[in-house]
Amino acid sequence: MNLLFFHLMPYTELPETFREDHPSIWVDIDSRLFDPGRGGAMYNDFLDELEEAAALGFDGVCINEHHSNGYGMMPSPNLMASILAKNTANAAICVMGNSAALYDPPLRVAEEMAMIRLHLGWAFDRGTAARHPHGHLFCVWPEP
């Protein structure tokens, strides 16, 4: 059995009245709630947490892709995986979904993952989110 550490990278400083004042935390979240300075600090904290999980002996650290929502601030898990590849050891890096439909060309997803795998020289696991409804709403090609 493997023990994996997963992180959504949520925006952790929404107002306490968020549920009463806003209809959703999903795609239509008000961008004025986001503080770029705090968001950058959160990314650093989240990466530190993932690196610490690897150092503590988790078999893998997991990240995924989310767009325009408050519970997941990671539009490019490949960027996070590349940072983790440089700063972690002995833990697999698992990208749990990459929306290939958002890339033009989608080959870029495979190339980025190959670069990370080559850099690591060890465990890198990846998944591609195929036909995710929100991913296809913003895809670069029209539906056939």
Backbone as CSV, one residue per row, in Angstrom:
resi,resn,N_x,N_y,N_z,CA_x,CA_y,CA_z,C_x,C_y,C_z
1,MET,0.836,-1.163,0.000,0.000,0.000,0.000,0.891,1.239,0.000
2,ASN,0.545,2.228,-0.792,1.264,3.502,-0.823,0.455,4.575,-0.109
3,LEU,1.159,5.468,0.524,0.527,6.588,1.212,0.854,7.857,0.432
4,LEU,-0.198,8.518,-0.074,-0.029,9.696,-0.916,-0.581,10.932,-0.212
5,PHE,0.061,12.071,-0.459,-0.374,13.352,0.091,-0.915,14.184,-1.053
6,PHE,-2.182,14.578,-0.970,-2.842,15.319,-2.037,-3.139,16.741,-1.582
7,HIS,-2.942,17.700,-2.486,-3.202,19.094,-2.143,-4.016,19.753,-3.252
8,LEU,-5.143,20.383,-2.888,-5.944,21.137,-3.854,-5.448,22.565,-4.048
9,MET,-4.670,23.064,-3.109,-4.216,24.456,-3.115,-5.387,25.434,-3.122
10,PRO,-6.235,25.415,-2.091,-7.382,26.323,-2.042,-6.982,27.736,-1.635
11,TYR,-7.799,28.680,-2.015,-7.610,30.052,-1.538,-8.138,30.074,-0.109
12,THR,-7.267,30.263,0.841,-7.610,30.047,2.258,-8.128,31.284,2.977
13,GLU,-8.251,32.408,2.287,-8.639,33.638,2.976,-9.920,34.263,2.417
14,LEU,-10.903,33.417,2.146,-12.203,33.945,1.757,-12.864,34.562,2.986
15,PRO,-13.694,35.572,2.791,-14.351,36.199,3.946,-15.264,35.210,4.671
16,GLU,-15.445,35.414,5.958,-16.286,34.524,6.752,-17.726,34.502,6.248
17,THR,-18.150,35.559,5.615,-19.525,35.639,5.106,-19.639,35.156,3.657
18,PHE,-18.627,34.463,3.177,-18.607,34.039,1.779,-19.871,33.270,1.401
19,ARG,-20.269,32.299,2.185,-21.430,31.464,1.845,-22.715,32.276,1.742
20,GLU,-22.846,33.284,2.561,-24.045,34.103,2.527,-24.025,35.125,1.388
21,ASP,-22.836,35.607,1.037,-22.709,36.711,0.085,-22.443,36.293,-1.358
22,HIS,-22.084,35.026,-1.588,-21.680,34.597,-2.934,-22.388,33.305,-3.315
23,PRO,-22.808,33.185,-4.585,-23.572,32.003,-4.992,-22.748,30.724,-5.109
24,SER,-21.445,30.855,-5.326,-20.667,29.651,-5.594,-19.180,29.905,-5.359
25,ILE,-18.469,28.830,-5.068,-17.004,28.893,-4.998,-16.407,28.345,-6.293
26,TRP,-17.269,27.924,-7.193,-16.840,27.267,-8.418,-16.537,28.304,-9.494
27,VAL,-16.908,28.136,-10.693,-16.444,28.897,-11.847,-16.791,30.379,-11.807
28,ASP,-17.846,30.776,-11.121,-18.237,32.182,-11.146,-17.810,32.958,-9.896
29,ILE,-16.756,32.530,-9.232,-16.287,33.221,-8.031,-15.805,34.631,-8.394
30,ASP,-16.096,35.583,-7.557,-15.741,36.980,-7.788,-14.221,37.161,-7.678
31,SER,-13.592,37.566,-8.750,-12.129,37.707,-8.775,-11.624,38.805,-7.845
32,ARG,-12.504,39.714,-7.428,-12.080,40.783,-6.510,-11.764,40.252,-5.110
33,LEU,-12.142,39.019,-4.838,-11.835,38.407,-3.540,-10.372,37.966,-3.453
34,PHE,-9.718,37.878,-4.597,-8.342,37.363,-4.655,-7.329,38.474,-4.406
35,ASP,-6.437,38.248,-3.463,-5.335,39.168,-3.175,-4.066,38.538,-3.753
36,PRO,-3.501,39.105,-4.830,-2.329,38.503,-5.469,-1.146,38.296,-4.520
37,GLY,-0.928,39.232,-3.624,0.172,39.067,-2.673,-0.028,37.873,-1.770
38,ARG,-1.232,37.717,-1.270,-1.541,36.568,-0.413,-1.556,35.281,-1.239
39,GLY,-2.049,35.363,-2.474,-2.071,34.176,-3.333,-0.674,33.641,-3.589
40,GLY,0.281,34.542,-3.844,1.662,34.107,-4.045,2.245,33.464,-2.806
41,ALA,1.948,34.035,-1.650,2.423,33.449,-0.390,1.795,32.078,-0.166
42,MET,0.516,31.936,-0.536,-0.145,30.641,-0.386,0.512,29.584,-1.262
43,TYR,0.836,29.939,-2.514,1.530,28.976,-3.383,2.823,28.494,-2.721
44,ASN,3.596,29.418,-2.183,4.836,29.017,-1.511,4.560,28.116,-0.320
45,ASP,3.547,28.444,0.475,3.186,27.603,1.625,2.757,26.212,1.171
46,PHE,1.937,26.154,0.129,1.447,24.866,-0.356,2.587,24.001,-0.886
47,LEU,3.508,24.616,-1.621,4.662,23.863,-2.106,5.518,23.374,-0.948
48,ASP,5.688,24.214,0.074,6.420,23.788,1.277,5.746,22.580,1.920
49,GLU,4.408,22.597,1.978,3.686,21.473,2.571,3.902,20.192,1.767
50,LEU,3.848,20.289,0.449,4.077,19.114,-0.391,5.510,18.597,-0.244
51,GLU,6.466,19.508,-0.222,7.859,19.102,-0.048,8.078,18.457,1.320
52,GLU,7.428,18.991,2.335,7.537,18.411,3.682,6.924,17.021,3.724
53,ALA,5.802,16.833,3.030,5.181,15.507,2.972,6.143,14.499,2.344
54,ALA,6.827,14.913,1.284,7.819,14.026,0.670,8.957,13.726,1.632
55,ALA,9.424,14.744,2.347,10.523,14.556,3.300,10.106,13.669,4.470
56,LEU,8.824,13.714,4.834,8.331,12.907,5.953,8.126,11.445,5.578
57,GLY,8.231,11.123,4.290,8.151,9.725,3.887,6.903,9.313,3.138
58,PHE,6.046,10.262,2.753,4.916,9.882,1.910,5.467,9.278,0.623
59,ASP,4.778,8.278,0.101,5.232,7.627,-1.128,5.070,8.529,-2.350
60,GLY,4.154,9.468,-2.273,3.949,10.382,-3.380,3.224,11.635,-2.933
61,VAL,3.411,12.687,-3.704,2.678,13.935,-3.500,1.855,14.168,-4.756
62,CYS,0.584,14.562,-4.570,-0.360,14.639,-5.675,-0.898,16.051,-5.848
63,ILE,-1.013,16.444,-7.091,-1.552,17.748,-7.457,-2.512,17.552,-8.622
64,ASN,-3.368,18.543,-8.884,-4.282,18.432,-10.012,-4.567,19.804,-10.601
65,GLU,-5.464,19.855,-11.565,-5.731,21.089,-12.305,-7.137,21.594,-12.010
66,HIS,-7.225,22.868,-11.630,-8.512,23.524,-11.455,-8.409,24.958,-11.966
67,HIS,-9.508,25.457,-12.468,-9.551,26.811,-13.018,-10.703,27.593,-12.408
68,SER,-10.465,28.848,-12.127,-11.515,29.801,-11.742,-12.369,29.347,-10.576
69,ASN,-11.734,28.873,-9.518,-12.508,28.549,-8.330,-11.674,28.791,-7.085
70,GLY,-12.341,28.808,-5.950,-11.656,29.111,-4.700,-11.114,27.901,-3.973
71,TYR,-11.504,26.700,-4.387,-10.999,25.536,-3.670,-9.816,24.877,-4.345
72,GLY,-9.393,25.390,-5.467,-8.219,24.857,-6.143,-7.582,25.921,-7.009
73,MET,-6.439,26.449,-6.589,-5.765,27.535,-7.329,-4.636,26.999,-8.206
74,MET,-4.851,25.891,-8.874,-3.755,25.312,-9.629,-4.147,25.122,-11.095
75,PRO,-4.041,26.179,-11.920,-4.410,26.028,-13.316,-3.390,25.220,-14.117
76,SER,-2.176,25.095,-13.623,-1.163,24.321,-14.344,-0.412,23.407,-13.386
77,PRO,-0.873,22.170,-13.247,-0.155,21.252,-12.361,1.250,20.930,-12.865
78,ASN,1.480,21.103,-14.178,2.825,20.840,-14.707,3.850,21.813,-14.131
79,LEU,3.436,23.083,-13.939,4.354,24.045,-13.319,4.693,23.621,-11.900
80,MET,3.674,23.213,-11.141,3.909,22.781,-9.761,4.757,21.512,-9.730
81,ALA,4.481,20.593,-10.645,5.266,19.358,-10.692,6.729,19.648,-10.992
82,SER,6.990,20.622,-11.856,8.382,20.934,-12.181,9.109,21.532,-10.983
83,ILE,8.406,22.354,-10.191,9.013,22.894,-8.969,9.273,21.764,-7.984
84,LEU,8.285,20.891,-7.811,8.444,19.772,-6.884,9.557,18.827,-7.329
85,ALA,9.701,18.653,-8.644,10.753,17.768,-9.149,12.136,18.250,-8.737
86,LYS,12.300,19.548,-8.642,13.590,20.117,-8.258,13.834,20.010,-6.757
87,ASN,12.762,20.054,-5.974,12.925,20.194,-4.529,12.452,19.015,-3.695
88,THR,12.132,17.894,-4.306,11.732,16.719,-3.538,12.619,15.545,-3.927
89,ALA,12.659,14.579,-3.059,13.404,13.356,-3.349,12.657,12.178,-2.734
90,ASN,12.747,11.056,-3.380,12.224,9.789,-2.863,10.712,9.700,-2.798
91,ALA,9.982,10.644,-3.326,8.518,10.564,-3.378,8.077,10.760,-4.825
92,ALA,7.127,9.947,-5.244,6.581,10.119,-6.591,5.804,11.429,-6.650
93,ILE,5.799,12.040,-7.798,4.985,13.221,-8.045,3.848,12.768,-8.950
94,CYS,2.630,12.945,-8.478,1.455,12.472,-9.200,0.622,13.656,-9.660
95,VAL,0.514,13.830,-10.968,-0.385,14.828,-11.530,-1.690,14.096,-11.792
96,MET,-2.698,14.431,-11.012,-3.963,13.706,-11.062,-4.960,14.433,-11.959
97,GLY,-4.626,14.551,-13.213,-5.516,15.178,-14.173,-4.894,16.406,-14.796
98,ASN,-4.832,16.383,-16.084,-4.321,17.475,-16.879,-5.292,17.627,-18.037
99,SER,-5.930,18.754,-18.169,-6.935,18.941,-19.215,-6.264,19.232,-20.552
100,ALA,-5.982,18.179,-21.295,-5.291,18.327,-22.576,-6.087,19.190,-23.549
101,ALA,-7.415,19.236,-23.392,-8.251,20.030,-24.307,-7.970,21.519,-24.190
102,LEU,-7.325,21.949,-23.115,-7.044,23.369,-22.922,-5.744,23.816,-23.579
103,TYR,-4.988,22.886,-24.128,-3.687,23.211,-24.703,-3.752,23.167,-26.224
104,ASP,-3.064,24.087,-26.855,-2.995,24.098,-28.306,-1.530,24.207,-28.706
105,PRO,-0.900,23.125,-29.051,-1.433,21.791,-29.253,-1.421,20.979,-27.948
106,PRO,-2.259,19.940,-27.854,-2.271,19.116,-26.644,-0.969,18.345,-26.449
107,LEU,-0.181,18.243,-27.494,1.123,17.592,-27.393,1.978,18.250,-26.307
108,ARG,1.720,19.532,-26.046,2.486,20.251,-25.026,2.384,19.573,-23.670
109,VAL,1.214,19.041,-23.325,1.040,18.347,-22.053,2.014,17.174,-21.973
110,ALA,2.065,16.374,-23.025,2.954,15.213,-23.045,4.424,15.637,-22.991
111,GLU,4.762,16.691,-23.705,6.151,17.154,-23.707,6.572,17.663,-22.330
112,GLU,5.704,18.426,-21.674,6.036,18.923,-20.340,6.202,17.771,-19.356
113,MET,5.305,16.803,-19.423,5.409,15.657,-18.531,6.673,14.855,-18.798
114,ALA,7.049,14.733,-20.057,8.281,14.028,-20.396,9.497,14.766,-19.829
115,MET,9.486,16.092,-19.899,10.597,16.868,-19.335,10.715,16.642,-17.827
116,ILE,9.574,16.671,-17.143,9.592,16.464,-15.690,10.096,15.066,-15.380
117,ARG,9.640,14.077,-16.121,10.080,12.690,-15.905,11.581,12.554,-16.136
118,LEU,12.086,13.161,-17.155,13.523,13.105,-17.420,14.309,13.786,-16.316
119,HIS,13.812,14.912,-15.838,14.491,15.625,-14.758,14.529,14.780,-13.489
120,LEU,13.411,14.142,-13.185,13.339,13.347,-11.957,14.226,12.119,-12.018
121,GLY,14.159,11.413,-13.138,14.886,10.161,-13.230,14.263,9.070,-12.375
122,TRP,13.085,9.345,-11.813,12.380,8.359,-10.995,10.893,8.620,-11.065
123,ALA,10.157,8.183,-10.116,8.701,8.103,-10.189,7.999,9.421,-10.490
124,PHE,7.261,9.408,-11.568,6.386,10.518,-11.936,5.156,9.887,-12.546
125,ASP,4.012,10.128,-11.979,2.771,9.543,-12.461,1.874,10.658,-12.950
126,ARG,1.134,10.391,-13.975,0.321,11.437,-14.544,-0.995,10.872,-15.061
127,GLY,-1.966,11.741,-15.098,-3.264,11.392,-15.651,-3.774,12.561,-16.465
128,THR,-4.563,12.258,-17.470,-5.140,13.308,-18.295,-6.648,13.280,-18.129
129,ALA,-7.207,14.433,-17.848,-8.656,14.534,-17.692,-9.288,14.610,-19.072
130,ALA,-9.875,13.517,-19.500,-10.498,13.484,-20.819,-11.977,13.836,-20.708
131,ARG,-12.416,14.733,-21.531,-13.819,15.105,-21.632,-14.388,15.671,-20.339
132,HIS,-13.583,16.360,-19.575,-14.094,17.026,-18.377,-14.982,18.159,-18.841
133,PRO,-16.230,18.265,-18.344,-17.156,19.257,-18.899,-16.662,20.694,-18.801
134,HIS,-16.068,21.075,-17.686,-15.600,22.457,-17.564,-14.372,22.698,-18.430
135,GLY,-13.544,21.696,-18.598,-12.390,21.834,-19.477,-12.816,22.072,-20.914
136,HIS,-13.865,21.372,-21.344,-14.310,21.517,-22.718,-15.049,22.822,-22.970
137,LEU,-15.561,23.438,-21.936,-16.216,24.727,-22.141,-15.219,25.770,-22.643
138,PHE,-13.962,25.594,-22.293,-12.929,26.561,-22.657,-11.873,25.962,-23.567
139,CYS,-12.191,24.843,-24.229,-11.164,24.178,-25.033,-10.823,24.986,-26.267
140,VAL,-9.671,24.686,-26.824,-9.183,25.456,-27.949,-9.774,24.998,-29.277
141,TRP,-10.415,23.831,-29.291,-11.051,23.356,-30.508,-12.550,23.236,-30.278
142,PRO,-13.340,23.507,-31.294,-14.795,23.306,-31.143,-15.128,21.822,-31.077
143,GLU,-16.251,21.518,-30.465,-16.717,20.127,-30.429,-16.952,19.664,-31.858
144,PRO,-16.654,18.389,-32.155,-16.896,17.882,-33.523,-18.383,17.752,-33.810
